[in-house]
Amino acid sequence: MKKRKAGRVFSRKTGPRKALLKSVARSLLEHGRITTTEARAKEVSRFLAPYITKAKKGDLAARRYLLQSFDLKSVRKLMDEIAPRYAERPGGYTRIIKLEPRKADGARMALIELV
């Protein structure tokens, strides 16, 4: 019997899907808030939470782990600016605010921001 798997596929194979999530996550870390589709916002929130939790440790092992997925600029911002803000917070690092649908294709849009 076929079972459901967690996460959205976005009509992409594994490599392009991971690249999409990393790209959107990098933009969110850089700008603090971005507008994207609701499905992407929910997936990026799930994708980014473990990295922020890892960055809260602040040690060399965490920095090396983050460098496997993000570039140096993003890791520095994550470790030095973002992670200390969430030192006492056990989770829930992002906020998703639903917006009106996109006019071109009617896709549900959302604003995702770091809390």
N, CA, C and O atoms as CSV, one atom per row, in Angstrom:
chain,resi,resn,atom,element,x,y,z
A,1,MET,N,N,0.828,-1.176,0.000
A,1,MET,CA,C,0.000,0.000,0.000
A,1,MET,C,C,0.875,1.243,0.000
A,1,MET,O,O,1.833,1.344,0.767
A,2,LYS,N,N,0.538,2.180,-0.862
A,2,LYS,CA,C,1.334,3.395,-0.988
A,2,LYS,C,C,1.080,4.331,0.200
A,2,LYS,O,O,-0.066,4.592,0.566
A,3,LYS,N,N,2.153,4.820,0.784
A,3,LYS,CA,C,2.053,5.736,1.930
A,3,LYS,C,C,2.485,7.127,1.505
A,3,LYS,O,O,3.292,7.287,0.590
A,4,ARG,N,N,1.948,8.118,2.170
A,4,ARG,CA,C,2.330,9.500,1.886
A,4,ARG,C,C,3.714,9.794,2.448
A,4,ARG,O,O,4.125,9.239,3.467
A,5,LYS,N,N,4.415,10.678,1.761
A,5,LYS,CA,C,5.710,11.124,2.243
A,5,LYS,C,C,5.601,12.589,2.644
A,5,LYS,O,O,4.846,13.349,2.037
A,6,ALA,N,N,6.345,12.979,3.651
A,6,ALA,CA,C,6.294,14.357,4.129
A,6,ALA,C,C,6.981,15.289,3.153
A,6,ALA,O,O,7.961,14.908,2.513
A,7,GLY,N,N,6.483,16.487,3.033
A,7,GLY,CA,C,7.105,17.497,2.189
A,7,GLY,C,C,6.478,17.594,0.822
A,7,GLY,O,O,5.828,16.662,0.348
A,8,ARG,N,N,6.683,18.742,0.192
A,8,ARG,CA,C,6.135,18.996,-1.130
A,8,ARG,C,C,7.188,18.730,-2.198
A,8,ARG,O,O,8.385,18.865,-1.947
A,9,VAL,N,N,6.735,18.349,-3.393
A,9,VAL,CA,C,7.646,17.972,-4.464
A,9,VAL,C,C,7.900,19.138,-5.416
A,9,VAL,O,O,8.979,19.215,-6.002
A,10,PHE,N,N,6.937,20.048,-5.588
A,10,PHE,CA,C,7.052,21.209,-6.468
A,10,PHE,C,C,7.342,20.826,-7.919
A,10,PHE,O,O,7.958,21.604,-8.647
A,11,SER,N,N,6.912,19.649,-8.344
A,11,SER,CA,C,7.113,19.164,-9.716
A,11,SER,C,C,8.591,19.204,-10.119
A,11,SER,O,O,8.925,19.556,-11.251
A,12,ARG,N,N,9.465,18.843,-9.186
A,12,ARG,CA,C,10.898,18.840,-9.443
A,12,ARG,C,C,11.515,17.562,-8.906
A,12,ARG,O,O,10.980,16.929,-7.996
A,13,LYS,N,N,12.632,17.199,-9.477
A,13,LYS,CA,C,13.383,16.079,-8.931
A,13,LYS,C,C,14.133,16.558,-7.681
A,13,LYS,O,O,14.089,17.740,-7.341
A,14,THR,N,N,14.806,15.652,-7.016
A,14,THR,CA,C,15.402,15.951,-5.717
A,14,THR,C,C,16.410,17.099,-5.760
A,14,THR,O,O,16.345,18.002,-4.926
A,15,GLY,N,N,17.330,17.080,-6.705
A,15,GLY,CA,C,18.379,18.107,-6.773
A,15,GLY,C,C,17.825,19.501,-6.985
A,15,GLY,O,O,18.136,20.402,-6.207
A,16,PRO,N,N,17.010,19.710,-8.021
A,16,PRO,CA,C,16.438,21.047,-8.213
A,16,PRO,C,C,15.537,21.493,-7.075
A,16,PRO,O,O,15.460,22.685,-6.776
A,17,ARG,N,N,14.854,20.549,-6.435
A,17,ARG,CA,C,13.985,20.906,-5.308
A,17,ARG,C,C,14.811,21.403,-4.128
A,17,ARG,O,O,14.461,22.403,-3.501
A,18,LYS,N,N,15.905,20.709,-3.823
A,18,LYS,CA,C,16.782,21.153,-2.727
A,18,LYS,C,C,17.416,22.496,-3.054
A,18,LYS,O,O,17.563,23.347,-2.177
A,19,ALA,N,N,17.793,22.689,-4.313
A,19,ALA,CA,C,18.376,23.966,-4.725
A,19,ALA,C,C,17.363,25.100,-4.573
A,19,ALA,O,O,17.720,26.205,-4.165
A,20,LEU,N,N,16.102,24.826,-4.902
A,20,LEU,CA,C,15.049,25.827,-4.739
A,20,LEU,C,C,14.884,26.214,-3.273
A,20,LEU,O,O,14.809,27.397,-2.941
A,21,LEU,N,N,14.829,25.216,-2.404
A,21,LEU,CA,C,14.651,25.496,-0.976
A,21,LEU,C,C,15.853,26.251,-0.401
A,21,LEU,O,O,15.682,27.160,0.410
A,22,LYS,N,N,17.063,25.877,-0.818
A,22,LYS,CA,C,18.253,26.588,-0.340
A,22,LYS,C,C,18.257,28.031,-0.816
A,22,LYS,O,O,18.630,28.936,-0.070
A,23,SER,N,N,17.844,28.244,-2.057
A,23,SER,CA,C,17.826,29.590,-2.618
A,23,SER,C,C,16.819,30.482,-1.892
A,23,SER,O,O,17.126,31.625,-1.554
A,24,VAL,N,N,15.634,29.961,-1.657
A,24,VAL,CA,C,14.614,30.752,-0.951
A,24,VAL,C,C,15.044,30.985,0.497
A,24,VAL,O,O,14.843,32.075,1.033
A,25,ALA,N,N,15.633,29.972,1.133
A,25,ALA,CA,C,16.111,30.121,2.512
A,25,ALA,C,C,17.229,31.158,2.592
A,25,ALA,O,O,17.275,31.952,3.532
A,26,ARG,N,N,18.132,31.152,1.608
A,26,ARG,CA,C,19.225,32.130,1.572
A,26,ARG,C,C,18.668,33.546,1.439
A,26,ARG,O,O,19.155,34.469,2.092
A,27,SER,N,N,17.648,33.719,0.595
A,27,SER,CA,C,17.031,35.033,0.443
A,27,SER,C,C,16.363,35.478,1.734
A,27,SER,O,O,16.429,36.651,2.102
A,28,LEU,N,N,15.720,34.541,2.421
A,28,LEU,CA,C,15.071,34.873,3.691
A,28,LEU,C,C,16.103,35.288,4.736
A,28,LEU,O,O,15.877,36.243,5.478
A,29,LEU,N,N,17.226,34.586,4.803
A,29,LEU,CA,C,18.277,34.955,5.754
A,29,LEU,C,C,18.862,36.321,5.420
A,29,LEU,O,O,19.181,37.099,6.320
A,30,GLU,N,N,19.002,36.615,4.139
A,30,GLU,CA,C,19.610,37.873,3.713
A,30,GLU,C,C,18.691,39.062,3.969
A,30,GLU,O,O,19.136,40.097,4.465
A,31,HIS,N,N,17.411,38.917,3.632
A,31,HIS,CA,C,16.494,40.055,3.688
A,31,HIS,C,C,15.616,40.094,4.940
A,31,HIS,O,O,15.082,41.150,5.279
A,32,GLY,N,N,15.460,38.969,5.629
A,32,GLY,CA,C,14.636,38.962,6.821
A,32,GLY,C,C,13.169,38.668,6.549
A,32,GLY,O,O,12.492,38.080,7.393
A,33,ARG,N,N,12.671,39.065,5.393
A,33,ARG,CA,C,11.294,38.761,4.990
A,33,ARG,C,C,11.213,38.763,3.473
A,33,ARG,O,O,11.817,39.602,2.805
A,34,ILE,N,N,10.458,37.809,2.940
A,34,ILE,CA,C,10.279,37.717,1.499
A,34,ILE,C,C,8.828,37.351,1.191
A,34,ILE,O,O,8.115,36.813,2.038
A,35,THR,N,N,8.411,37.650,-0.028
A,35,THR,CA,C,7.087,37.264,-0.511
A,35,THR,C,C,7.262,36.127,-1.497
A,35,THR,O,O,8.035,36.233,-2.449
A,36,THR,N,N,6.545,35.044,-1.269
A,36,THR,CA,C,6.627,33.871,-2.125
A,36,THR,C,C,5.282,33.160,-2.075
A,36,THR,O,O,4.348,33.646,-1.438
A,37,THR,N,N,5.175,32.018,-2.739
A,37,THR,CA,C,3.908,31.289,-2.686
A,37,THR,C,C,3.750,30.653,-1.309
A,37,THR,O,O,4.726,30.423,-0.596
A,38,GLU,N,N,2.523,30.381,-0.960
A,38,GLU,CA,C,2.234,29.831,0.368
A,38,GLU,C,C,2.901,28.467,0.572
A,38,GLU,O,O,3.434,28.194,1.647
A,39,ALA,N,N,2.874,27.618,-0.447
A,39,ALA,CA,C,3.478,26.287,-0.331
A,39,ALA,C,C,4.989,26.395,-0.126
A,39,ALA,O,O,5.553,25.684,0.707
A,40,ARG,N,N,5.646,27.277,-0.878
A,40,ARG,CA,C,7.092,27.461,-0.705
A,40,ARG,C,C,7.403,28.017,0.675
A,40,ARG,O,O,8.383,27.608,1.297
A,41,ALA,N,N,6.590,28.935,1.158
A,41,ALA,CA,C,6.820,29.519,2.474
A,41,ALA,C,C,6.749,28.446,3.560
A,41,ALA,O,O,7.580,28.423,4.467
A,42,LYS,N,N,5.772,27.571,3.470
A,42,LYS,CA,C,5.630,26.519,4.478
A,42,LYS,C,C,6.790,25.532,4.423
A,42,LYS,O,O,7.269,25.081,5.463
A,43,GLU,N,N,7.237,25.198,3.237
A,43,GLU,CA,C,8.358,24.275,3.102
A,43,GLU,C,C,9.667,24.899,3.571
A,43,GLU,O,O,10.482,24.234,4.211
A,44,VAL,N,N,9.869,26.176,3.254
A,44,VAL,CA,C,11.102,26.845,3.679
A,44,VAL,C,C,11.138,26.963,5.195
A,44,VAL,O,O,12.206,26.860,5.798
A,45,SER,N,N,9.993,27.175,5.814
A,45,SER,CA,C,9.936,27.228,7.268
A,45,SER,C,C,10.382,25.897,7.871
A,45,SER,O,O,11.152,25.872,8.831
A,46,ARG,N,N,9.897,24.797,7.307
A,46,ARG,CA,C,10.301,23.464,7.765
A,46,ARG,C,C,11.774,23.197,7.476
A,46,ARG,O,O,12.457,22.549,8.269
A,47,PHE,N,N,12.260,23.693,6.346
A,47,PHE,CA,C,13.637,23.467,5.917
A,47,PHE,C,C,14.632,24.238,6.783
A,47,PHE,O,O,15.702,23.724,7.108
A,48,LEU,N,N,14.282,25.469,7.157
A,48,LEU,CA,C,15.221,26.363,7.825
A,48,LEU,C,C,15.294,26.156,9.338
A,48,LEU,O,O,16.318,26.460,9.949
A,49,ALA,N,N,14.241,25.651,9.944
A,49,ALA,CA,C,14.196,25.517,11.407
A,49,ALA,C,C,15.356,24.693,11.978
A,49,ALA,O,O,15.971,25.139,12.946
A,50,PRO,N,N,15.688,23.522,11.435
A,50,PRO,CA,C,16.813,22.775,12.011
A,50,PRO,C,C,18.156,23.498,11.880
A,50,PRO,O,O,19.026,23.344,12.738
A,51,TYR,N,N,18.331,24.279,10.819
A,51,TYR,CA,C,19.586,25.015,10.650
A,51,TYR,C,C,19.711,26.125,11.696
A,51,TYR,O,O,20.799,26.356,12.224
A,52,ILE,N,N,18.620,26.806,11.995
A,52,ILE,CA,C,18.666,27.854,13.021
A,52,ILE,C,C,18.930,27.231,14.386
A,52,ILE,O,O,19.692,27.777,15.183
A,53,THR,N,N,18.299,26.086,14.658
A,53,THR,CA,C,18.531,25.397,15.921
A,53,THR,C,C,19.996,24.993,16.048
A,53,THR,O,O,20.586,25.121,17.121
A,54,LYS,N,N,20.582,24.510,14.966
A,54,LYS,CA,C,21.996,24.125,14.973
A,54,LYS,C,C,22.881,25.349,15.178
A,54,LYS,O,O,23.881,25.279,15.893
A,55,ALA,N,N,22.520,26.473,14.554
A,55,ALA,CA,C,23.321,27.690,14.671
A,55,ALA,C,C,23.303,28.246,16.094
A,55,ALA,O,O,24.238,28.936,16.499
A,56,LYS,N,N,22.252,27.953,16.852
A,56,LYS,CA,C,22.172,28.447,18.228
A,56,LYS,C,C,23.262,27.867,19.106
A,56,LYS,O,O,23.617,28.473,20.118
A,57,LYS,N,N,23.809,26.703,18.748
A,57,LYS,CA,C,24.897,26.122,19.535
A,57,LYS,C,C,26.146,26.990,19.449
A,57,LYS,O,O,26.859,27.162,20.438
A,58,GLY,N,N,26.408,27.538,18.263
A,58,GLY,CA,C,27.489,28.502,18.108
A,58,GLY,C,C,28.886,27.942,18.087
A,58,GLY,O,O,29.841,28.717,18.132
A,59,ASP,N,N,29.060,26.634,18.020
A,59,ASP,CA,C,30.413,26.075,18.035
A,59,ASP,C,C,30.925,25.836,16.610
A,59,ASP,O,O,30.210,26.051,15.632
A,60,LEU,N,N,32.153,25.396,16.521
A,60,LEU,CA,C,32.806,25.193,15.232
A,60,LEU,C,C,32.127,24.087,14.427
A,60,LEU,O,O,32.012,24.185,13.205
A,61,ALA,N,N,31.681,23.041,15.110
A,61,ALA,CA,C,31.014,21.937,14.419
A,61,ALA,C,C,29.724,22.412,13.760
A,61,ALA,O,O,29.398,21.994,12.649
A,62,ALA,N,N,28.994,23.285,14.446
A,62,ALA,CA,C,27.758,23.826,13.873
A,62,ALA,C,C,28.063,24.693,12.659
A,62,ALA,O,O,27.349,24.639,11.658
A,63,ARG,N,N,29.124,25.494,12.745
A,63,ARG,CA,C,29.503,26.354,11.625
A,63,ARG,C,C,29.888,25.514,10.401
A,63,ARG,O,O,29.507,25.839,9.277
A,64,ARG,N,N,30.636,24.447,10.622
A,64,ARG,CA,C,31.023,23.574,9.509
A,64,ARG,C,C,29.811,22.865,8.911
A,64,ARG,O,O,29.731,22.684,7.696
A,65,TYR,N,N,28.874,22.468,9.759
A,65,TYR,CA,C,27.652,21.826,9.278
A,65,TYR,C,C,26.846,22.784,8.392
A,65,TYR,O,O,26.333,22.384,7.347
A,66,LEU,N,N,26.740,24.036,8.811
A,66,LEU,CA,C,25.987,25.031,8.044
A,66,LEU,C,C,26.681,25.363,6.726
A,66,LEU,O,O,26.016,25.642,5.729
A,67,LEU,N,N,28.007,25.335,6.716
A,67,LEU,CA,C,28.749,25.630,5.491
A,67,LEU,C,C,28.556,24.572,4.409
A,67,LEU,O,O,28.851,24.827,3.241
A,68,GLN,N,N,28.067,23.393,4.777
A,68,GLN,CA,C,27.768,22.372,3.778
A,68,GLN,C,C,26.559,22.763,2.941
A,68,GLN,O,O,26.432,22.337,1.794
A,69,SER,N,N,25.665,23.580,3.517
A,69,SER,CA,C,24.419,23.916,2.823
A,69,SER,C,C,24.342,25.370,2.374
A,69,SER,O,O,23.640,25.675,1.411
A,70,PHE,N,N,25.041,26.266,3.043
A,70,PHE,CA,C,24.930,27.688,2.730
A,70,PHE,C,C,26.301,28.286,2.455
A,70,PHE,O,O,27.328,27.705,2.809
A,71,ASP,N,N,26.307,29.454,1.821
A,71,ASP,CA,C,27.562,30.139,1.545
A,71,ASP,C,C,28.054,30.849,2.807
A,71,ASP,O,O,27.323,30.969,3.790
A,72,LEU,N,N,29.283,31.310,2.766
A,72,LEU,CA,C,29.932,31.891,3.942
A,72,LEU,C,C,29.193,33.120,4.458
A,72,LEU,O,O,29.059,33.297,5.669
A,73,LYS,N,N,28.711,33.972,3.551
A,73,LYS,CA,C,28.000,35.185,3.959
A,73,LYS,C,C,26.725,34.843,4.732
A,73,LYS,O,O,26.432,35.463,5.755
A,74,SER,N,N,25.976,33.866,4.249
A,74,SER,CA,C,24.747,33.462,4.917
A,74,SER,C,C,25.029,32.824,6.271
A,74,SER,O,O,24.301,33.061,7.235
A,75,VAL,N,N,26.082,32.017,6.346
A,75,VAL,CA,C,26.420,31.355,7.603
A,75,VAL,C,C,26.861,32.378,8.644
A,75,VAL,O,O,26.488,32.278,9.813
A,76,ARG,N,N,27.652,33.359,8.222
A,76,ARG,CA,C,28.076,34.402,9.171
A,76,ARG,C,C,26.887,35.159,9.727
A,76,ARG,O,O,26.811,35.412,10.929
A,77,LYS,N,N,25.957,35.523,8.852
A,77,LYS,CA,C,24.772,36.254,9.306
A,77,LYS,C,C,23.933,35.380,10.231
A,77,LYS,O,O,23.427,35.853,11.250
A,78,LEU,N,N,23.787,34.116,9.879
A,78,LEU,CA,C,23.001,33.190,10.688
A,78,LEU,C,C,23.625,32.985,12.063
A,78,LEU,O,O,22.918,33.005,13.071
A,79,MET,N,N,24.934,32.790,12.114
A,79,MET,CA,C,25.600,32.514,13.394
A,79,MET,C,C,25.758,33.773,14.260
A,79,MET,O,O,25.600,33.706,15.479
A,80,ASP,N,N,26.066,34.917,13.638
A,80,ASP,CA,C,26.409,36.109,14.406
A,80,ASP,C,C,25.216,37.004,14.727
A,80,ASP,O,O,25.199,37.651,15.774
A,81,GLU,N,N,24.212,37.052,13.837
A,81,GLU,CA,C,23.092,37.968,14.040
A,81,GLU,C,C,21.784,37.266,14.371
A,81,GLU,O,O,21.084,37.655,15.305
A,82,ILE,N,N,21.455,36.232,13.606
A,82,ILE,CA,C,20.127,35.628,13.735
A,82,ILE,C,C,20.038,34.672,14.923
A,82,ILE,O,O,19.101,34.767,15.717
A,83,ALA,N,N,20.990,33.759,15.059
A,83,ALA,CA,C,20.932,32.752,16.119
A,83,ALA,C,C,20.898,33.352,17.530
A,83,ALA,O,O,20.140,32.853,18.361
A,84,PRO,N,N,21.676,34.393,17.844
A,84,PRO,CA,C,21.601,34.950,19.198
A,84,PRO,C,C,20.221,35.523,19.561
A,84,PRO,O,O,19.857,35.565,20.736
A,85,ARG,N,N,19.461,35.961,18.558
A,85,ARG,CA,C,18.115,36.471,18.841
A,85,ARG,C,C,17.192,35.374,19.357
A,85,ARG,O,O,16.255,35.642,20.109
A,86,TYR,N,N,17.466,34.125,18.943
A,86,TYR,CA,C,16.587,33.016,19.292
A,86,TYR,C,C,17.181,32.117,20.374
A,86,TYR,O,O,16.785,30.958,20.498
A,87,ALA,N,N,18.115,32.632,21.148
A,87,ALA,CA,C,18.795,31.811,22.155
A,87,ALA,C,C,17.820,31.207,23.163
A,87,ALA,O,O,17.994,30.061,23.577
A,88,GLU,N,N,16.819,31.947,23.555
A,88,GLU,CA,C,15.854,31.467,24.553
A,88,GLU,C,C,14.609,30.866,23.924
A,88,GLU,O,O,13.750,30.350,24.639
A,89,ARG,N,N,14.494,30.921,22.620
A,89,ARG,CA,C,13.283,30.462,21.927
A,89,ARG,C,C,13.433,28.993,21.533
A,89,ARG,O,O,14.419,28.635,20.890
A,90,PRO,N,N,12.475,28.128,21.904
A,90,PRO,CA,C,12.607,26.700,21.610
A,90,PRO,C,C,12.257,26.304,20.181
A,90,PRO,O,O,12.518,25.168,19.785
A,91,GLY,N,N,11.686,27.188,19.413
A,91,GLY,CA,C,11.309,26.873,18.036
A,91,GLY,C,C,10.409,27.962,17.500
A,91,GLY,O,O,10.239,28.995,18.148
A,92,GLY,N,N,9.827,27.757,16.328
A,92,GLY,CA,C,8.927,28.749,15.758
A,92,GLY,C,C,9.658,30.018,15.368
A,92,GLY,O,O,9.332,31.105,15.845
A,93,TYR,N,N,10.653,29.874,14.493
A,93,TYR,CA,C,11.509,31.001,14.140
A,93,TYR,C,C,10.939,31.855,13.019
A,93,TYR,O,O,11.408,32.973,12.803
A,94,THR,N,N,9.939,31.357,12.300
A,94,THR,CA,C,9.396,32.099,11.168
A,94,THR,C,C,7.909,32.361,11.361
A,94,THR,O,O,7.222,31.643,12.088
A,95,ARG,N,N,7.435,33.397,10.700
A,95,ARG,CA,C,6.019,33.761,10.709
A,95,ARG,C,C,5.561,33.809,9.259
A,95,ARG,O,O,6.237,34.392,8.412
A,96,ILE,N,N,4.422,33.202,8.971
A,96,ILE,CA,C,3.857,33.199,7.621
A,96,ILE,C,C,2.550,33.973,7.653
A,96,ILE,O,O,1.633,33.630,8.400
A,97,ILE,N,N,2.469,35.019,6.840
A,97,ILE,CA,C,1.269,35.845,6.736
A,97,ILE,C,C,0.712,35.665,5.336
A,97,ILE,O,O,1.398,35.932,4.349
A,98,LYS,N,N,-0.523,35.215,5.250
A,98,LYS,CA,C,-1.136,34.967,3.945
A,98,LYS,C,C,-1.540,36.286,3.297
A,98,LYS,O,O,-2.067,37.187,3.951
A,99,LEU,N,N,-1.279,36.375,1.998
A,99,LEU,CA,C,-1.604,37.564,1.215
A,99,LEU,C,C,-2.665,37.208,0.175
A,99,LEU,O,O,-3.090,36.057,0.074
A,100,GLU,N,N,-3.087,38.216,-0.598
A,100,GLU,CA,C,-4.068,37.938,-1.649
A,100,GLU,C,C,-3.411,37.164,-2.790
A,100,GLU,O,O,-2.196,37.245,-2.972
A,101,PRO,N,N,-4.203,36.413,-3.559
A,101,PRO,CA,C,-3.636,35.598,-4.641
A,101,PRO,C,C,-2.935,36.441,-5.699
A,101,PRO,O,O,-3.269,37.607,-5.912
A,102,ARG,N,N,-1.962,35.830,-6.352
A,102,ARG,CA,C,-1.232,36.486,-7.428
A,102,ARG,C,C,-2.173,36.661,-8.616
A,102,ARG,O,O,-2.916,35.745,-8.969
A,103,LYS,N,N,-2.137,37.850,-9.232
A,103,LYS,CA,C,-3.067,38.140,-10.321
A,103,LYS,C,C,-2.818,37.298,-11.563
A,103,LYS,O,O,-3.763,36.915,-12.252
A,104,ALA,N,N,-1.572,37.011,-11.851
A,104,ALA,CA,C,-1.236,36.331,-13.095
A,104,ALA,C,C,-1.823,34.925,-13.169
A,104,ALA,O,O,-2.431,34.557,-14.174
A,105,ASP,N,N,-1.643,34.141,-12.111
A,105,ASP,CA,C,-2.083,32.745,-12.172
A,105,ASP,C,C,-2.951,32.326,-10.991
A,105,ASP,O,O,-3.366,31.169,-10.916
A,106,GLY,N,N,-3.231,33.234,-10.078
A,106,GLY,CA,C,-4.105,32.918,-8.951
A,106,GLY,C,C,-3.446,32.112,-7.854
A,106,GLY,O,O,-4.135,31.573,-6.988
A,107,ALA,N,N,-2.117,32.016,-7.872
A,107,ALA,CA,C,-1.409,31.258,-6.840
A,107,ALA,C,C,-1.539,31.959,-5.495
A,107,ALA,O,O,-1.471,33.186,-5.412
A,108,ARG,N,N,-1.726,31.166,-4.445
A,108,ARG,CA,C,-1.834,31.741,-3.105
A,108,ARG,C,C,-0.463,32.238,-2.667
A,108,ARG,O,O,0.513,31.489,-2.703
A,109,MET,N,N,-0.389,33.483,-2.259
A,109,MET,CA,C,0.872,34.107,-1.890
A,109,MET,C,C,0.954,34.272,-0.381
A,109,MET,O,O,-0.066,34.300,0.308
A,110,ALA,N,N,2.171,34.380,0.123
A,110,ALA,CA,C,2.390,34.552,1.557
A,110,ALA,C,C,3.669,35.354,1.774
A,110,ALA,O,O,4.587,35.341,0.953
A,111,LEU,N,N,3.697,36.039,2.890
A,111,LEU,CA,C,4.876,36.752,3.346
A,111,LEU,C,C,5.489,35.926,4.460
A,111,LEU,O,O,4.824,35.643,5.456
A,112,ILE,N,N,6.742,35.537,4.308
A,112,ILE,CA,C,7.418,34.780,5.355
A,112,ILE,C,C,8.518,35.664,5.912
A,112,ILE,O,O,9.279,36.278,5.164
A,113,GLU,N,N,8.592,35.722,7.249
A,113,GLU,CA,C,9.594,36.562,7.892
A,113,GLU,C,C,10.146,35.868,9.115
A,113,GLU,O,O,9.497,35.005,9.706
A,114,LEU,N,N,11.347,36.254,9.485
A,114,LEU,CA,C,11.953,35.769,10.708
A,114,LEU,C,C,11.333,36.523,11.880
A,114,LEU,O,O,11.237,37.750,11.846
A,115,VAL,N,N,10.921,35.812,12.898
A,115,VAL,CA,C,10.243,36.426,14.046
A,115,VAL,C,C,11.212,37.288,14.825
A,115,VAL,O,O,10.832,37.891,15.828
